[in-house]
Amino acid sequence: MFILTTISDLIQIAPEDFSKLSAVAIEDNINEKYANKVIQKIGLCVSFYDLLESSDGLIGHGTGLVNVNVKFRMIVFRPFKGEIMLGKISSGTEHGIKISVEFFNDILIPPSMLMDGAKFEYADQVWTWDNEGTLFYLDVGEIVRFRVETEEWHDQIPNAPDLGEEIASERKPAYSIFGSMQIHGLGPITWW
């Protein structure tokens, strides 16, 4: 679920951070730049792990910012295909079940990846599973076990300036995960 990834970048340290130790100032600026951000084809950056290399700082002309070339490792959230995870049902629609973990909300279980006999109840806005005459509910807030099947990446381009026209374009998340609940043991943990 979590991996370490090595990144090389130019980090800028502002004059107000000069009172800190160099390593602390570098770590703070790396976390500010990367934490809670998605890097395409890498994953969701969670936190700085360690500093591998850093150059001498060079002061920029006119700004007072110190530029430091660094090589460091980040803790990144990117579950592997086939991994079994726990999450909480955040909503259910006819498009599937949305699941969230404490820090990531873009997990979807599409209807085709639910257990056989599952259907969406429009009146209650909840998915149900009919297992040999017994009806089970997949309620919002329930803890579920699911398997990671695929991931989807979308490059986040800036929004166009508002020119007075209504352009209805749904913005997709930068990183989303699709899962399944088709094998025994998956679904709400209270069932098993």
C-alpha positions as protocol buffer text, in pm:
chain_id: "A"
residue {
  index: 1
  type: MET
  ca { x: 0 y: 0 z: 0 }
}
residue {
  index: 2
  type: PHE
  ca { x: 289 y: 235 z: 73 }
}
residue {
  index: 3
  type: ILE
  ca { x: 612 y: 255 z: -122 }
}
residue {
  index: 4
  type: LEU
  ca { x: 930 y: 459 z: -98 }
}
residue {
  index: 5
  type: THR
  ca { x: 1015 y: 655 z: -411 }
}
residue {
  index: 6
  type: THR
  ca { x: 1331 y: 854 z: -482 }
}
residue {
  index: 7
  type: ILE
  ca { x: 1288 y: 1207 z: -617 }
}
residue {
  index: 8
  type: SER
  ca { x: 1543 y: 1467 z: -728 }
}
residue {
  index: 9
  type: ASP
  ca { x: 1437 y: 1831 z: -727 }
}
residue {
  index: 10
  type: LEU
  ca { x: 1540 y: 2191 z: -670 }
}
residue {
  index: 11
  type: ILE
  ca { x: 1409 y: 2314 z: -334 }
}
residue {
  index: 12
  type: GLN
  ca { x: 1394 y: 2684 z: -249 }
}
residue {
  index: 13
  type: ILE
  ca { x: 1441 y: 2794 z: 110 }
}
residue {
  index: 14
  type: ALA
  ca { x: 1298 y: 3134 z: 206 }
}
residue {
  index: 15
  type: PRO
  ca { x: 1497 y: 3374 z: 428 }
}
residue {
  index: 16
  type: GLU
  ca { x: 1251 y: 3326 z: 715 }
}
residue {
  index: 17
  type: ASP
  ca { x: 1365 y: 2960 z: 733 }
}
residue {
  index: 18
  type: PHE
  ca { x: 1733 y: 3051 z: 778 }
}
residue {
  index: 19
  type: SER
  ca { x: 1702 y: 3025 z: 1157 }
}
residue {
  index: 20
  type: LYS
  ca { x: 1625 y: 2652 z: 1123 }
}
residue {
  index: 21
  type: LEU
  ca { x: 1886 y: 2382 z: 1080 }
}
residue {
  index: 22
  type: SER
  ca { x: 1949 y: 2318 z: 710 }
}
residue {
  index: 23
  type: ALA
  ca { x: 1812 y: 1962 z: 719 }
}
residue {
  index: 24
  type: VAL
  ca { x: 1495 y: 2078 z: 896 }
}
residue {
  index: 25
  type: ALA
  ca { x: 1441 y: 2366 z: 652 }
}
residue {
  index: 26
  type: ILE
  ca { x: 1488 y: 2130 z: 355 }
}
residue {
  index: 27
  type: GLU
  ca { x: 1249 y: 1872 z: 505 }
}
residue {
  index: 28
  type: ASP
  ca { x: 983 y: 2137 z: 576 }
}
residue {
  index: 29
  type: ASN
  ca { x: 1001 y: 2273 z: 222 }
}
residue {
  index: 30
  type: ILE
  ca { x: 988 y: 1924 z: 67 }
}
residue {
  index: 31
  type: ASN
  ca { x: 679 y: 1838 z: 272 }
}
residue {
  index: 32
  type: GLU
  ca { x: 518 y: 2170 z: 179 }
}
residue {
  index: 33
  type: LYS
  ca { x: 579 y: 2106 z: -190 }
}
residue {
  index: 34
  type: TYR
  ca { x: 494 y: 1733 z: -210 }
}
residue {
  index: 35
  type: ALA
  ca { x: 280 y: 1615 z: 83 }
}
residue {
  index: 36
  type: ASN
  ca { x: -81 y: 1539 z: -15 }
}
residue {
  index: 37
  type: LYS
  ca { x: -4 y: 1583 z: -386 }
}
residue {
  index: 38
  type: VAL
  ca { x: -35 y: 1324 z: -663 }
}
residue {
  index: 39
  type: ILE
  ca { x: 263 y: 1263 z: -889 }
}
residue {
  index: 40
  type: GLN
  ca { x: 155 y: 1105 z: -1218 }
}
residue {
  index: 41
  type: LYS
  ca { x: 235 y: 731 z: -1240 }
}
residue {
  index: 42
  type: ILE
  ca { x: 394 y: 744 z: -892 }
}
residue {
  index: 43
  type: GLY
  ca { x: 108 y: 791 z: -644 }
}
residue {
  index: 44
  type: LEU
  ca { x: -15 y: 1013 z: -361 }
}
residue {
  index: 45
  type: CYS
  ca { x: 278 y: 1159 z: -167 }
}
residue {
  index: 46
  type: VAL
  ca { x: 224 y: 1120 z: 206 }
}
residue {
  index: 47
  type: SER
  ca { x: 541 y: 1241 z: 375 }
}
residue {
  index: 48
  type: PHE
  ca { x: 915 y: 1299 z: 351 }
}
residue {
  index: 49
  type: TYR
  ca { x: 1113 y: 990 z: 454 }
}
residue {
  index: 50
  type: ASP
  ca { x: 1484 y: 1076 z: 434 }
}
residue {
  index: 51
  type: LEU
  ca { x: 1737 y: 1299 z: 260 }
}
residue {
  index: 52
  type: LEU
  ca { x: 1986 y: 1115 z: 41 }
}
residue {
  index: 53
  type: GLU
  ca { x: 2188 y: 1404 z: -108 }
}
residue {
  index: 54
  type: SER
  ca { x: 2190 y: 1783 z: -104 }
}
residue {
  index: 55
  type: SER
  ca { x: 2407 y: 2041 z: -275 }
}
residue {
  index: 56
  type: ASP
  ca { x: 2542 y: 2364 z: -134 }
}
residue {
  index: 57
  type: GLY
  ca { x: 2279 y: 2633 z: -135 }
}
residue {
  index: 58
  type: LEU
  ca { x: 2303 y: 2911 z: -393 }
}
residue {
  index: 59
  type: ILE
  ca { x: 2132 y: 3242 z: -324 }
}
residue {
  index: 60
  type: GLY
  ca { x: 1905 y: 3362 z: -605 }
}
residue {
  index: 61
  type: HIS
  ca { x: 1949 y: 3714 z: -742 }
}
residue {
  index: 62
  type: GLY
  ca { x: 1703 y: 3965 z: -599 }
}
residue {
  index: 63
  type: THR
  ca { x: 1487 y: 3715 z: -411 }
}
residue {
  index: 64
  type: GLY
  ca { x: 1709 y: 3599 z: -126 }
}
residue {
  index: 65
  type: LEU
  ca { x: 1585 y: 3243 z: -176 }
}
residue {
  index: 66
  type: VAL
  ca { x: 1844 y: 2970 z: -132 }
}
residue {
  index: 67
  type: ASN
  ca { x: 1829 y: 2707 z: -409 }
}
residue {
  index: 68
  type: VAL
  ca { x: 1935 y: 2357 z: -306 }
}
residue {
  index: 69
  type: ASN
  ca { x: 1946 y: 2052 z: -534 }
}
residue {
  index: 70
  type: VAL
  ca { x: 1826 y: 1755 z: -331 }
}
residue {
  index: 71
  type: LYS
  ca { x: 1770 y: 1384 z: -372 }
}
residue {
  index: 72
  type: PHE
  ca { x: 1528 y: 1237 z: -120 }
}
residue {
  index: 73
  type: ARG
  ca { x: 1279 y: 960 z: -58 }
}
residue {
  index: 74
  type: MET
  ca { x: 905 y: 1007 z: -6 }
}
residue {
  index: 75
  type: ILE
  ca { x: 646 y: 774 z: 142 }
}
residue {
  index: 76
  type: VAL
  ca { x: 387 y: 729 z: -134 }
}
residue {
  index: 77
  type: PHE
  ca { x: 42 y: 570 z: -126 }
}
residue {
  index: 78
  type: ARG
  ca { x: 4 y: 339 z: -427 }
}
residue {
  index: 79
  type: PRO
  ca { x: -153 y: 0 z: -362 }
}
residue {
  index: 80
  type: PHE
  ca { x: -52 y: -280 z: -596 }
}
residue {
  index: 81
  type: LYS
  ca { x: -294 y: -470 z: -819 }
}
residue {
  index: 82
  type: GLY
  ca { x: -451 y: -757 z: -629 }
}
residue {
  index: 83
  type: GLU
  ca { x: -391 y: -604 z: -285 }
}
residue {
  index: 84
  type: ILE
  ca { x: -672 y: -655 z: -33 }
}
residue {
  index: 85
  type: MET
  ca { x: -753 y: -333 z: 155 }
}
residue {
  index: 86
  type: LEU
  ca { x: -996 y: -209 z: 419 }
}
residue {
  index: 87
  type: GLY
  ca { x: -1200 y: 106 z: 362 }
}
residue {
  index: 88
  type: LYS
  ca { x: -1527 y: 271 z: 456 }
}
residue {
  index: 89
  type: ILE
  ca { x: -1826 y: 308 z: 222 }
}
residue {
  index: 90
  type: SER
  ca { x: -1871 y: 682 z: 169 }
}
residue {
  index: 91
  type: SER
  ca { x: -2161 y: 668 z: -80 }
}
residue {
  index: 92
  type: GLY
  ca { x: -2349 y: 447 z: -320 }
}
residue {
  index: 93
  type: THR
  ca { x: -2491 y: 538 z: -660 }
}
residue {
  index: 94
  type: GLU
  ca { x: -2603 y: 347 z: -966 }
}
residue {
  index: 95
  type: HIS
  ca { x: -2242 y: 388 z: -1089 }
}
residue {
  index: 96
  type: GLY
  ca { x: -2104 y: 185 z: -798 }
}
residue {
  index: 97
  type: ILE
  ca { x: -1981 y: 216 z: -442 }
}
residue {
  index: 98
  type: LYS
  ca { x: -1740 y: 493 z: -339 }
}
residue {
  index: 99
  type: ILE
  ca { x: -1493 y: 387 z: -72 }
}
residue {
  index: 100
  type: SER
  ca { x: -1255 y: 599 z: 129 }
}
residue {
  index: 101
  type: VAL
  ca { x: -958 y: 526 z: 347 }
}
residue {
  index: 102
  type: GLU
  ca { x: -858 y: 785 z: 607 }
}
residue {
  index: 103
  type: PHE
  ca { x: -658 y: 1000 z: 365 }
}
residue {
  index: 104
  type: PHE
  ca { x: -779 y: 895 z: 17 }
}
residue {
  index: 105
  type: ASN
  ca { x: -1136 y: 914 z: -118 }
}
residue {
  index: 106
  type: ASP
  ca { x: -1113 y: 822 z: -487 }
}
residue {
  index: 107
  type: ILE
  ca { x: -1183 y: 448 z: -473 }
}
residue {
  index: 108
  type: LEU
  ca { x: -1475 y: 308 z: -673 }
}
residue {
  index: 109
  type: ILE
  ca { x: -1623 y: -40 z: -692 }
}
residue {
  index: 110
  type: PRO
  ca { x: -1820 y: -41 z: -1022 }
}
residue {
  index: 111
  type: PRO
  ca { x: -2139 y: -252 z: -1047 }
}
residue {
  index: 112
  type: SER
  ca { x: -1965 y: -509 z: -1268 }
}
residue {
  index: 113
  type: MET
  ca { x: -1710 y: -572 z: -990 }
}
residue {
  index: 114
  type: LEU
  ca { x: -1964 y: -631 z: -712 }
}
residue {
  index: 115
  type: MET
  ca { x: -2075 y: -977 z: -603 }
}
residue {
  index: 116
  type: ASP
  ca { x: -2328 y: -1163 z: -822 }
}
residue {
  index: 117
  type: GLY
  ca { x: -2683 y: -1066 z: -728 }
}
residue {
  index: 118
  type: ALA
  ca { x: -2593 y: -714 z: -614 }
}
residue {
  index: 119
  type: LYS
  ca { x: -2832 y: -438 z: -717 }
}
residue {
  index: 120
  type: PHE
  ca { x: -2888 y: -72 z: -642 }
}
residue {
  index: 121
  type: GLU
  ca { x: -3197 y: 21 z: -440 }
}
residue {
  index: 122
  type: TYR
  ca { x: -3300 y: 367 z: -565 }
}
residue {
  index: 123
  type: ALA
  ca { x: -3546 y: 426 z: -279 }
}
residue {
  index: 124
  type: ASP
  ca { x: -3278 y: 381 z: -10 }
}
residue {
  index: 125
  type: GLN
  ca { x: -2980 y: 488 z: -226 }
}
residue {
  index: 126
  type: VAL
  ca { x: -2791 y: 179 z: -116 }
}
residue {
  index: 127
  type: TRP
  ca { x: -2652 y: -137 z: -276 }
}
residue {
  index: 128
  type: THR
  ca { x: -2791 y: -474 z: -168 }
}
residue {
  index: 129
  type: TRP
  ca { x: -2679 y: -830 z: -224 }
}
residue {
  index: 130
  type: ASP
  ca { x: -2929 y: -1115 z: -251 }
}
residue {
  index: 131
  type: ASN
  ca { x: -2757 y: -1433 z: -132 }
}
residue {
  index: 132
  type: GLU
  ca { x: -2995 y: -1729 z: -173 }
}
residue {
  index: 133
  type: GLY
  ca { x: -3299 y: -1532 z: -51 }
}
residue {
  index: 134
  type: THR
  ca { x: -3123 y: -1338 z: 225 }
}
residue {
  index: 135
  type: LEU
  ca { x: -3082 y: -966 z: 156 }
}
residue {
  index: 136
  type: PHE
  ca { x: -2761 y: -800 z: 275 }
}
residue {
  index: 137
  type: TYR
  ca { x: -2710 y: -421 z: 271 }
}
residue {
  index: 138
  type: LEU
  ca { x: -2391 y: -235 z: 185 }
}
residue {
  index: 139
  type: ASP
  ca { x: -2466 y: 69 z: 403 }
}
residue {
  index: 140
  type: VAL
  ca { x: -2282 y: 401 z: 406 }
}
residue {
  index: 141
  type: GLY
  ca { x: -2024 y: 404 z: 686 }
}
residue {
  index: 142
  type: GLU
  ca { x: -1964 y: 28 z: 689 }
}
residue {
  index: 143
  type: ILE
  ca { x: -1607 y: -101 z: 689 }
}
residue {
  index: 144
  type: VAL
  ca { x: -1548 y: -315 z: 381 }
}
residue {
  index: 145
  type: ARG
  ca { x: -1273 y: -534 z: 246 }
}
residue {
  index: 146
  type: PHE
  ca { x: -1201 y: -497 z: -127 }
}
residue {
  index: 147
  type: ARG
  ca { x: -938 y: -595 z: -382 }
}
residue {
  index: 148
  type: VAL
  ca { x: -751 y: -338 z: -593 }
}
residue {
  index: 149
  type: GLU
  ca { x: -806 y: -412 z: -963 }
}
residue {
  index: 150
  type: THR
  ca { x: -688 y: -110 z: -1164 }
}
residue {
  index: 151
  type: GLU
  ca { x: -579 y: 249 z: -1125 }
}
residue {
  index: 152
  type: GLU
  ca { x: -654 y: 550 z: -1341 }
}
residue {
  index: 153
  type: TRP
  ca { x: -445 y: 863 z: -1391 }
}
residue {
  index: 154
  type: HIS
  ca { x: -566 y: 1200 z: -1521 }
}
residue {
  index: 155
  type: ASP
  ca { x: -337 y: 1493 z: -1592 }
}
residue {
  index: 156
  type: GLN
  ca { x: -470 y: 1798 z: -1410 }
}
residue {
  index: 157
  type: ILE
  ca { x: -473 y: 2091 z: -1649 }
}
residue {
  index: 158
  type: PRO
  ca { x: -567 y: 2439 z: -1527 }
}
residue {
  index: 159
  type: ASN
  ca { x: -924 y: 2556 z: -1576 }
}
residue {
  index: 160
  type: ALA
  ca { x: -983 y: 2792 z: -1866 }
}
residue {
  index: 161
  type: PRO
  ca { x: -1075 y: 3149 z: -1774 }
}
residue {
  index: 162
  type: ASP
  ca { x: -1446 y: 3208 z: -1734 }
}
residue {
  index: 163
  type: LEU
  ca { x: -1565 y: 3360 z: -2061 }
}
residue {
  index: 164
  type: GLY
  ca { x: -1931 y: 3371 z: -1968 }
}
residue {
  index: 165
  type: GLU
  ca { x: -2012 y: 3038 z: -2128 }
}
residue {
  index: 166
  type: GLU
  ca { x: -2124 y: 2742 z: -1924 }
}
residue {
  index: 167
  type: ILE
  ca { x: -1890 y: 2459 z: -2014 }
}
residue {
  index: 168
  type: ALA
  ca { x: -1994 y: 2151 z: -1820 }
}
residue {
  index: 169
  type: SER
  ca { x: -1682 y: 1945 z: -1798 }
}
residue {
  index: 170
  type: GLU
  ca { x: -1652 y: 1707 z: -1508 }
}
residue {
  index: 171
  type: ARG
  ca { x: -1308 y: 1727 z: -1355 }
}
residue {
  index: 172
  type: LYS
  ca { x: -1170 y: 1381 z: -1285 }
}
residue {
  index: 173
  type: PRO
  ca { x: -939 y: 1311 z: -991 }
}
residue {
  index: 174
  type: ALA
  ca { x: -567 y: 1297 z: -1063 }
}
residue {
  index: 175
  type: TYR
  ca { x: -544 y: 942 z: -925 }
}
residue {
  index: 176
  type: SER
  ca { x: -827 y: 697 z: -869 }
}
residue {
  index: 177
  type: ILE
  ca { x: -847 y: 329 z: -783 }
}
residue {
  index: 178
  type: PHE
  ca { x: -1101 y: 73 z: -904 }
}
residue {
  index: 179
  type: GLY
  ca { x: -1164 y: -232 z: -690 }
}
residue {
  index: 180
  type: SER
  ca { x: -1378 y: -542 z: -669 }
}
residue {
  index: 181
  type: MET
  ca { x: -1580 y: -740 z: -414 }
}
residue {
  index: 182
  type: GLN
  ca { x: -1636 y: -1055 z: -618 }
}
residue {
  index: 183
  type: ILE
  ca { x: -1459 y: -1321 z: -413 }
}
residue {
  index: 184
  type: HIS
  ca { x: -1551 y: -1471 z: -76 }
}
residue {
  index: 185
  type: GLY
  ca { x: -1432 y: -1270 z: 221 }
}
residue {
  index: 186
  type: LEU
  ca { x: -1471 y: -935 z: 47 }
}
residue {
  index: 187
  type: GLY
  ca { x: -1746 y: -686 z: 131 }
}
residue {
  index: 188
  type: PRO
  ca { x: -1854 y: -560 z: 474 }
}
residue {
  index: 189
  type: ILE
  ca { x: -1638 y: -718 z: 742 }
}
residue {
  index: 190
  type: THR
  ca { x: -1946 y: -781 z: 957 }
}
residue {
  index: 191
  type: TRP
  ca { x: -2062 y: -1040 z: 701 }
}
residue {
  index: 192
  type: TRP
  ca { x: -1757 y: -1257 z: 743 }
}
